[in-house]
Amino acid sequence: MQHKEKTISAGLAFLQAAALAIPRTMGDRDRIEAMSEAMQLAVKNRFSFDKSETQQLLRLGIETSVGVFRPMDYYLLACASGGTYARMWEAHHNQKAWVAARALFPEYLNGTRQRTFLDNNRIAPRVAVLLPATFAPEEPELASFEGSQVWWVTSQTDDVITLCRYRVTKEAKARGEYYAPFVQTGAPARRRKLSREEWATWNDKAEATPEQLAA
């Protein structure tokens, strides 16, 4: 009986090739930077990953006194980019995706000065979500955008998501109305923890926005 040889995903093959291609004479700092760049390239460009490959990916990790490369640390970029890495990460952490009707991702993820709004998209810590004005008692000094409250995801488990809302400072206001609501300055003014059921209720009330708005 002929057995078909199991193939590995394009993402894993690419990263294994990158690890082998790095010269042995390269120092730890440069090796970590090279592997980090390779992983960012793979995730951002939606290279395929398989849910069964996490242990093989973890073996490519590097931990030294000058820095670390952790292959499972790219979930935020995967949420912004799409592709199969996010599903692999969720399977590894036994966590279902949290999806927001309206979300803003950090500018540095796309390498531009343009804010990236995504609708009905996976979210992760360091992402801002827009929720209805009725989500929490309205306070004028707290961040809002186009009639919605601005909350930042600070942590999430399979059962609970934690959100924080910040005050808008005078310095932020001086930068303009499209900048001010998305600045995290100081300690959070308000914090809320929601179950999946609570999240679904409020998320369903959020209205869609254009995918991208210029800063």
C-alpha positions in Angstrom: 0.0 0.0 0.0 1.4 3.4 -1.0 1.4 6.1 1.6 1.2 9.7 0.6 3.9 11.8 2.2 2.4 14.6 4.4 3.4 18.1 3.2 3.9 21.1 5.4 2.3 24.5 4.9 3.9 27.2 2.8 4.3 29.4 5.9 6.2 26.8 7.9 8.3 25.8 4.9 9.2 29.5 4.4 10.3 30.0 8.0 12.2 26.8 8.1 14.1 27.8 5.0 14.7 31.3 6.4 16.2 29.7 9.6 18.5 27.4 7.6 19.5 30.3 5.3 20.8 32.5 8.0 24.6 32.3 8.2 26.0 30.6 11.3 28.3 33.6 11.7 25.4 36.0 12.2 25.0 37.3 15.8 21.9 36.6 17.9 20.6 40.1 17.6 20.7 40.0 13.8 19.4 36.5 13.6 16.4 37.4 15.8 15.7 40.5 13.6 15.9 38.4 10.4 13.5 35.8 11.7 11.1 38.4 13.0 11.1 40.1 9.5 10.5 36.7 7.9 7.5 36.0 10.2 6.0 39.4 9.6 6.4 38.9 5.9 4.6 35.5 6.1 1.8 36.7 8.3 1.2 40.0 6.6 1.0 38.3 3.2 -1.2 35.5 4.3 1.1 32.6 3.8 -0.8 29.4 4.8 -0.3 27.8 8.2 -1.8 24.5 9.5 -3.3 24.1 13.0 -1.1 21.0 13.6 2.2 22.9 13.1 2.5 24.9 16.2 5.2 22.7 17.8 7.3 22.9 14.7 7.0 26.6 14.6 7.8 26.9 18.3 11.0 25.0 17.7 12.2 27.9 15.5 11.9 30.3 18.5 15.0 32.1 19.8 15.6 33.3 23.3 18.9 35.0 24.2 20.2 37.7 26.5 19.9 40.2 23.6 16.3 39.5 22.5 13.7 36.9 21.6 11.9 35.6 18.6 8.6 33.9 19.4 6.7 32.6 16.4 3.4 32.6 18.2 3.5 36.4 19.0 2.0 37.6 15.8 -1.7 37.3 16.4 -2.3 41.0 16.3 -0.8 41.3 12.8 -2.7 38.2 11.7 -6.0 39.8 12.8 -5.2 42.9 10.8 -4.0 40.9 7.7 -6.3 37.9 7.5 -5.1 34.4 6.5 -4.7 31.1 8.4 -2.2 32.1 11.1 -4.9 33.5 13.3 -6.9 30.2 13.2 -3.7 28.3 14.0 -3.0 30.6 17.0 -6.6 30.2 18.3 -6.4 26.4 18.1 -3.1 26.5 20.0 -4.6 28.6 22.7 -8.0 26.9 22.8 -9.6 30.3 22.1 -12.4 31.2 19.7 -12.0 34.4 17.8 -13.4 37.7 19.2 -14.9 39.6 16.3 -15.8 43.3 16.3 -18.3 45.1 14.1 -16.0 48.1 14.0 -12.3 48.0 14.9 -9.3 50.3 14.5 -5.8 48.7 14.1 -2.5 50.5 15.0 -0.9 52.4 12.2 2.4 50.7 12.6 0.9 47.4 11.3 0.5 48.7 7.8 3.6 50.9 7.8 1.7 54.0 6.8 0.2 57.1 8.4 -3.2 55.8 7.5 -5.6 54.4 10.1 -7.0 51.0 9.3 -10.6 50.5 10.1 -11.9 46.9 9.6 -15.5 45.8 9.8 -16.6 42.4 11.3 -13.0 41.5 11.9 -11.0 39.5 14.5 -9.6 41.7 17.3 -6.7 41.4 19.8 -5.2 43.4 22.6 -4.0 46.9 21.4 -7.0 47.2 19.0 -9.6 49.9 19.5 -13.3 49.0 19.1 -16.2 51.4 18.4 -19.3 50.7 20.5 -22.7 52.4 20.7 -23.0 55.6 22.7 -25.3 53.7 25.1 -22.7 51.1 25.9 -21.6 53.1 29.1 -22.8 56.3 30.7 -21.5 59.1 28.4 -18.8 61.4 29.8 -17.7 64.3 27.5 -14.0 64.0 28.4 -13.8 60.4 27.3 -12.9 59.2 23.8 -15.6 59.1 21.2 -15.5 59.0 17.4 -18.4 59.7 15.0 -21.0 59.1 17.7 -19.5 55.9 19.0 -17.5 55.3 22.2 -13.9 54.3 21.7 -12.7 51.4 23.8 -9.4 49.5 23.7 -9.0 45.8 24.0 -6.5 45.1 26.8 -6.9 41.4 27.3 -9.1 38.5 26.2 -9.5 34.8 27.1 -11.9 32.3 25.6 -14.7 33.5 28.0 -14.0 37.2 28.8 -12.8 40.3 27.0 -11.5 43.4 28.9 -12.0 46.9 27.5 -10.6 50.2 28.6 -11.6 53.8 27.8 -9.3 56.8 28.1 -9.7 60.5 28.6 -8.9 62.8 25.7 -6.1 65.1 26.7 -5.6 68.7 25.6 -2.4 67.6 23.8 -4.3 65.0 21.9 -7.1 67.5 20.9 -4.4 69.8 19.5 -3.6 67.1 16.9 -7.1 67.1 15.5 -10.4 65.3 15.8 -9.3 62.3 13.8 -6.3 61.8 16.1 -7.5 62.7 19.5 -9.9 59.8 20.3 -7.3 57.1 19.6 -4.6 58.2 22.0 -4.0 56.2 25.1 -2.7 58.5 27.8 -2.3 57.8 31.4 -4.4 55.2 33.3 -7.7 54.1 31.9 -10.7 56.2 33.0 -13.1 53.2 32.7 -12.7 49.5 32.5 -15.3 46.8 31.5 -15.2 43.1 31.3 -17.7 41.4 29.1 -18.7 37.8 28.6 -19.2 36.5 25.0 -23.0 36.9 25.4 -22.6 40.5 26.6 -20.1 41.2 23.8 -22.5 39.8 21.2 -25.3 42.0 22.4 -23.3 45.3 22.2 -21.3 44.4 19.2 -24.5 43.8 17.2 -25.5 47.4 17.9 -22.4 48.9 16.4 -22.8 50.3 12.9 -20.4 49.6 10.1 -17.8 52.2 9.0 -15.6 52.5 5.9 -12.7 50.1 6.0 -10.1 52.9 6.0 -10.1 56.5 6.9 -7.2 58.8 6.4 -5.6 60.2 9.6 
